[in-house]
Amino acid sequence: PGLAYATNVLDRLMVGDYEKYGPRGTGEFSFTPYGNIPIPFLRGALIESWETSPKRLTFHVRRGIYWQAMGKEHVMESREYTAHDLVFNLRRILKNPIGASIVAAGFIKTPYEETIYPVGDFTAVVELERYNIDWPMWLALDIPCVHIAPETVEAGPDEWENLVGTGPFVFDEYVLGSHMGFVRNPDYWRTTIINGVEYELPFIDELIMPFIPDTATRMAALRTGVLDACVVVEPADAASFEMTTPEMLRIE
């Protein structure tokens, strides 16, 4: 299934602060898919806070986040996410021959086993060769920067049944050529505030991601309500939706 499930099951160190600076907030920043987000418009996810200096990054892990092993007991038992997990994942990400490692190699000291390390259970340090203002993109925001349980790597990360994350959903089903299925993580740590009321996330109990390679079939499913949402809509189809059902292209 590749990384199509990444943000459903797995978390990153940081995310854009959509609620504060997005449409429901001040509207100061236009958050776009795959776009870089300047540091002032970020907030912690797996980390609660961070500190920077010319020679190091210090991450303070958010307490009360758990690896959700519901249905994955053959891999591990649910347990709290710690600085040891953070360090494991940063080293893993940076050793990847593509993506973050190419850029990060220029500003993070090596060897990573000595320069990326925990200080207790809820603080981690990254030693730098030099400070790079875009470090969040390469260490925290890019899709390959999602964190997975070390036990998943040991069990075999290429098997979806072994995937354990801290995200809003648990990977529940994968039917080749048909769909991926996810169920709500009952212990997910995030909440959201709407009109002054705090809600637990996610709002839905189940998420199905069908594989519909044919564009016409996919758009028909969207128009008829078989699909609730579609991430990618081609320009020609978007123009058609704009003329016939413009409300389907907007999220209020």
N, C-alpha and C positions, 0 to 999 in steps of 0.2 A: 503493500500500500504506500510505500514511500513516506514522504513527510506531509501528506494530505491531512493527516489526523493531528498534526503537531500541536496546534493551539487548542485542540479539544481536550487533549489528555496531558499535555506537558506544559510547564511554565518556564518563563525566563527570569533572569535577575531583575529586569526592569521592564516597564511598559510606558506608553504615552499616557499622560494624565488627561484623558479624554473628558472626564467629568468636570475637571476644573477649567480646562482651556478649550474644550471642544464646544459643539453646538449647545449642549445643556449647561455649559459654563459661560465663560467670558467670550468665547469665539475668537480668541486671540491667535490660535494656530489651526491651520488646515491639515488635519491628520489624513495622509493619503497612504494607500497600500504600498508597502515596500519602500516608502520614503524614509529618509533619515530624519530623526527627531532631535532637535537641539536639547542640550542638557536641561535648560530651565523648564522645558515642557515635559519632563520625565518624572516618574515616581517609581518607588521601589515595588517589586512584586515579591520574589523569593527573598529579597533583601528589604529590610525596613528602612535603612539609611546607608549612606556611603560617605567616605572622606577621600579627598585627593590631595596629592602633593607632587612636586616634580619627580619624586623617586618612588612613590608607591600609591596603590589604591587599597583602601581598607573597606571591607564590606561587613555590615552587621546584619546577620540573618534574622528574618522575621520568625518569631517563635509561634508555635501552634500550627505549623503547616505539616501535613502528614502525607507520606507515600501511601496512596490508597490501593491496597492489595486485594480488594473485594473480587473474588473469583480468580485470583492469581496466587493462591496460597501455595501452589507448587513452586513459586518463585521466591516468595518472602512473606513475612507477616507485616501488616501495616506498622509503620514507625515514623517518628518525627524526622523531618528534614533538618540537617545540621550543616555546620561549616565544613565538615569532612566530605559531605555530598557535594557541596559547592566546589571545593578544591578538586575533587575527583572529576567533576564535569568540566571545569575550566581546563584542566590538563588534557582531558579527552578532546575537547573542542579544538584546542590549539595544536594538537598533534594530527588533526585531520589534514590530509594533503591538499584540500581545497578550502576555499572560503576564508574564514577568520584567520587561519594560521598564516596565510600569505602576507597579510597586512600586519598582524600582531607581532610577527617575527621581528619587525623593525623597532618595536618600542617596549617589548617585554623581555626581561632578562631570562637567560637560559642557564642551566637546564631547569625545566619547569618543576621537576621534583624538589628543587631547592628554593626556587623563587616564588612559588605559589604554595601557600601553606596555611593551615588553621592555627588560630590562637584561641585555645579553648573550643567549646562546642558551637559557639554562635558568632565567631568573628573569623574572617579570612583576610589574608594579605597577598597582594600581587606586587612584586618588585619590578620597577620600570628601568629601562635604559634611558628613556626620555618620556616626557608627558606628551600624549596625543589627544587632542580635544575630541576626536571622534571615537575614543575608546568604547563608548556604549554600543555603537553600531557593531563593532567587531567582537565584543565580549558579552553583550547582553540582549541585543535586539534582533540580530539577523536570525533567520529560521534555523540554521544549524546550531544556534546557541541555546536551544531548549535543553532542559535538564532531565535526565532519566536516572532511574535508580541503579546504583552499582550492581545490585543483584540481577537486574535485567541484562546488563552487559555480560555478567558471568553465565547466566542461563542461556543467552543467545538472543541478541537484540533484533535479529532479522525475523524472528517468529512473533507474530502479533500477539499470540497468547501469553508471551512473556513480558509484554510492555506494562510497566508500572510507573505512573506519574503522579503529579500533585495537582493536575489541572481540574477543570470543572466536570469532566466526564471520564468514565472508565471505558476502555476499549472492550466491547462485549462480543462482537461478531464480525467476521470477515468472510464474505462469500465471493469467491473469485468470479469476476465478470458481472456481478449483481450489485452488491452494496457493502458498505461498512456500517456497523451499528454501535452506538454508544449509549450508556446509561448514566444517569446523574450520579455524581460523586457526593454522597451524603455528608461528607466531612470537608467539603471545599471551604477554603478559608476566606474567600472574598465576599464582600457585600456591596450593594450599591444604594445610593440615596436618590429617590425621585420625589420631588415636591415635598421635601422634608421628611419623608418616610424611608426607613432603612429596610432593605430587602436582602434575603439570602440569595446567592447565585449558585447554579444557573436557574432560570425560571422554568425550564422544561425538564421532564423526567427522562425523555428518550430522544435521541437524535439519529436519523437515518441519512446516510449519504449514498445515494444510488449512483451507479456508473451508467451514464447515458452519453455515449460518444457522438451520436448523431445530433447535430445542432438543431435541426428542425424539430426532432422529437423532444429534445430538451426544452426548447422554447414553448412548444405546445403544452408540455407538462407544467411549465411555469404559468402559462396563461390560464389553464384550467384548474389550477390549484392543487394539482398532484404534487408539485414542488412548492414549498413555502418560500424558498429563496434560491437564488442562483448567483454564485460569486462572479462568474464571467459571462457577460452579455456582449456579443459582437456589435460593432457600431451600427450596422444595417438593422439588426434586431432592436437595438436601443431606439433608433429613429422610429421604427414601427410602433414600439410601446409608447413612445412620446406622443404619437398621433392618436392612438386608440385608447390606451389606458395609462396616462402619465403618472397616475398615483402609484403604479407598481415600480416606478424608478426612484421613488423617494422614501426616505425614512424620516418621519417626523419625531 
